[in-house]
Amino acid sequence: MSEQEMPQGAPDGTVPEIGPYVQGPEPSGFSAEEIDTGRPHPARMYDYYLGGWDNYEVDRVAAERVIEVHPQVRLSARANRAFMRRAVRELVAGGIRQIIDLGTGIPTSPNTHEVARETAPDTRVVYVDNDPIVATHAGARLTNTEGTGFVLGDVRDPKAVLDHPTVRELIDFDRPVAVLLVAVLHFVRDDEDPAGLIATLAEALPAGSHLVLSHATGEPYEAYEAGRTDEQARDGVVNVYKSATATLNLRSKTEIEPLFGPFALLEPGVVRVPLWRPDGAVPSALELNNTIFYGGVGRKG
């Protein structure tokens, strides 16, 4: 995390909401053992940061601990979500008609298929997440339209995801595919080989495919002169996630860029997410310093 002032929000000091958010269904269909409500889950914590309702008390307590030590996390989550929307619009406008959204998290409108179909209604989308609760919500909100599907799977086993019948039914691997890894890889440890996971995905994809990636960092924004790493805040956030179902592994820009592997970075490269092809005013250096996500899009040649 970087040492920062309070975030810039609405005139009354609140953080603007996005949405809408609809109370999800009860997580029926899975045993208590399959739905781990004893530990916070990153997807449900992220839902809480975005103002959603699909989380448990254990998730809310953990998320509030993160907010206490790093109040800007909600701004970062919203900026990251906006980056995803811009990237999807760009790729679909460029001809992409197939998307695999890995680690999709709790559905938050507009979802990936909704964004894509603003431009191309025939876009096919497969959502993937390892949380059974996400699967329940996906069944209610994401997969009730033609050309969408959900897979209960894990980015740490990309071959199983790629071989899943739902993926094979909806995705034609002879045509370009966009893979989304938005706010996912910082939950993959170094010993789990995040670069290798991407290489496995890339090997299955034809030329013209794309990777959309965002990743949390603990380093300050390089163009903000007052910025420096707030080690106490950084360590406080990391410690909260130690009790979650996945640990938080912050990486620097120089560590994130090689993760793209065979995907050649498109302009402007790996940048703080509000700076990736913004469609509005560019945030101030302070706000960019408060935004802990880097993002980028790469193309397989």
Disulfide bonds with the S-S distance in Angstrom:
none
